[in-house]
Amino acid sequence: MHPIVPVIMAFGAILFLAGVIVYTWFGMQRINIVKLRGKEYKLWYFVATTVIAGVALIMLSVLIPKYFPYQPESAFNASQP
């Protein structure tokens, strides 16, 4: 497995879950605006962006081994007698 795959998949899962959690938390409180780093975002825009980005990263981590196979270089080369 390519060494970057678990990192990308974890980041995608975090983004996806953050979008779902924010939607459920703010949806129950009936808040329509999310403030992040001094900017205001509509709730549906923030949730759609995080969920779609999370799914895209998870799909990217699944497709990386298919299109970019990983062959680690061996540090030890056995010499033939």
Secondary structure as GFF3:
##gff-version 3
##sequence-region A 1 81
A	DSSP	alpha_helix	5	29	.	.	.	ID=ss1
A	DSSP	beta_strand	33	36	.	.	.	ID=ss2
A	DSSP	beta_strand	39	42	.	.	.	ID=ss3
A	DSSP	alpha_helix	43	67	.	.	.	ID=ss4
###
